[in-house]
Amino acid sequence: GAILAGGPNNSLTLSNCIFDSNTIDATAGTTGGAVNMAGGGALIIDACTFINNSNPVSDGGAVYYFLQNFTNLTGSLTVTNSAFNGNTALSGGAIGFAAQGAASGQTFSVNIKKNTFTGNAASAGDGGAVIADNSFGATGVVDITFNSFVNNTATNSATSALGMNSAAGSVSAINNWWGCNSGPSASPCGRASIVGSGGAGTLTTTPYLKLQATASPTVICANPGT
């Protein structure tokens, strides 16, 4: 909707940006309501805000990354210190990414760290905030950590925060805050789950962050009626 990029050895860095209310023209494209990176290369996003971007026809309401199944093609997606609020797509309300197979010499890495995902929605699928549609096998590394997922929704409520396709590959989504202390396996927390069948993918979500409040000094709470 705003930026189309990508290709072997390409690099795109977005920092201190705001993407507000971008959307897909369904006659011209299908993925990435604000940013679409395809064909390899490195996409780096830091300290950006994505608000009310949308994709009514496919995945990635704000950002989408796709790596084709070509020999020696490398790709990476890094998203840090950014905020995703109110973005929508069929799947992956805020972010969607996919790697098509694991060709010889192909490498793929994803690092999504220290971001907030609030009020994003998957209107007809999985991953209210993030959808990982991976087939990259042992060559791919996906690390989603120290993020906050709050009030995101998906048609498949088991993936209200994060959905992962069950194809080969693994996603590490540990040390995230899921909106309540119960963690990502039960409502009303944001939930994360593998979807689909026929694959050997793994999704790790524990340990996860909990909010534990204490009073200091404790004398404030020691006397009845105070």
N, C-alpha and C positions, 0 to 999 in steps of 0.2 A: 503493500500500500504506500509506503514512503521510499524504501530503499531496496533495490535488487542488486545482489552482488554474488561473488563466488567464482571459483575456478582454481585449477592447480597452482599452488604456490601464491595465491592471492592472500592478502591480509587486509582486514577492515577493523578499525578500532573506533568505537563510539564511547565518548566520555562526557559526563556532565551535560547530557542531552535530555530533552523532553519530547516524547512522541505522544501526541494527544489526538484521539478521534480519527486515526487513519483506518482505512478499510480496503478490502479487496474489490476490484472490478471483476465480477465473475466471468466476463467475456474475455479477460486478458490474463488472468492468473488464478492460482488456487491456494497458495500457502503463504503465511506470514502477513498478518494484518498490517503490521508496520514495517518489519524487516524480514527479508527472505534471502538466505545464503545457501547456494547450491553449487555442486561441482567441485567440492574440496576447498581448501584454504582455511585460514584462521579468522574466526569472528570473535572479537573481544569487546565486551560491553562492561563498562564500569561507571558507577555513580550516575545512572540514568533513571528516568521515570517514564513508565508506560501507562497511560491513562485512557480507558475507554476506547482502545483499539479493537477492531473486530474482523473476523473472517467468517462470513456466513456460508461458505461453500466447502471448507476443508479444515486443516489443522493449523494451530499456532495463531492465537488471536493477536499477539504482539510480535513474537519472534518465531521463525522456523528455520531449521538447519537440516540440509540433506546431503549425504555423501553417497555417491554412486559406487557401484561395484566394479571399479577399474583397478588394474594392477598398479601397485606403487602409489596409489592416490592417498594423500594424507588429509586429514581434516581435524579441526578442533573448535570447540565452542566453550567460551569462558564468559560467565556472567557473575559479576560481583558487585556488592554494595548498591544494589538497585532496587527499585520499587515497582511492583506490577499491581495496579488497582483497576478493577472493573473491566478487564479485557474479556472478550468472548470469542469462541470458535466452536466448531462441531466437536473437536477433541483438542485437548491442550489449550485451555482458555487463555493462558499467558504464553507458554513456551511449548513448542513441539520440536522434536528432533528424531532423525532416523538415519541409520547406516544400512545400505543395501548390500548385505553379504560381507564376506571377508576375503577379498581377492589377495593373491600373492603380493606381499609387501605393503598391503593396505594397513593404515593405522588410523584410529579414531579415538578422540578423548573429549570428555565433557566435564567441566568443572563449574557447578552452580553453587555459589557460596555467599553467605551473609547478605541475602536478599529478603524482602518481604513480599508475600503474595496475599492480597486481600481482595475478596469479593470478585474473583475471576470465575468464569463459568464455561463448562463444556456443555453445549446445548443439545447435542445428539450423540454423545459417546463417552469417552473416558478422559480422566485427567483434568479436573477443574482448573488446576494451576499448571501442571506439567504432564505431557505425554511422552514417554520414551518408547519409540517404536523401533527396536533395534534388532539387527541380525548380524552383528559384527563379531560374534564369537570371542575367542580368547584374545584377539588383537585390540579390543576396545576397552576403554576404562571410563566409567561414568561415576562421578563423585558429586552427590547432592547433599550438602552439609551446612549446618549452622544457619538455616533459613527459617523464616516464620511463615506458617501456612494458617490463615485464619479466614473463616467464612467463605471458602471457595466451594463451588457446587459442580456436580456432574450428573448426567442422566443415570449413569451407573454410580450409585452412591458409594459403593466400595472403593471408588477412585476419586472421591470428591476433591482430594488434594493432588494425588499423584497416581498415574496409571502407567504400567509397563507391559508391553507386548511380551508374550511368553517365548518368543524366538530366542535362539542362542545368544548368550551375552549376560552381563551382570550389571546391576545398578546398586551402588552403595548409597543409601539415603539415611545415614545415621546422624545422631546429634542435631536433629531438627526440632523446632517447637511446632506442635500440631494443633495448637489452640486450646488444649486442655490437658490435664495430667494423665488421662487414660491412654494416650498414645494413638498411633494411626490405625489401630485395628478395630476400634469401636466408636460409635457415635457418642456424644456430639463432636468429638474431635474431627479434624480433617483426616481423611482416610487414604491409605495407600495400598495398592493391590496389583498383583499380576492378573492380566486378562488374556483371553484366548487360550488356544490349546495347540499341541503339536510341537512345542519347543522345550528347551531345557534351560531357559533363562532363570536367573535368581535375583530376588529383590531383598535387600537387607535394610531393616528400619530400626533395629534396636542396637545399641541403646538410643533413647530419645530424651530430649530435654524436658524437664518438669519445672514448674514454677512453685517454689516453696518460700512463703513469706514468713518473716519473723519480726517481732517488735523489739526495738532497742531504744531506750532501756525498757526492760520487761516490766518495771514497776508501773508503767502506763496501763497495763492490762491486769495488774495484780489485785486491785481493789474493786469490790462489787459496785456496779453502777457507774463506773468511770470508763 
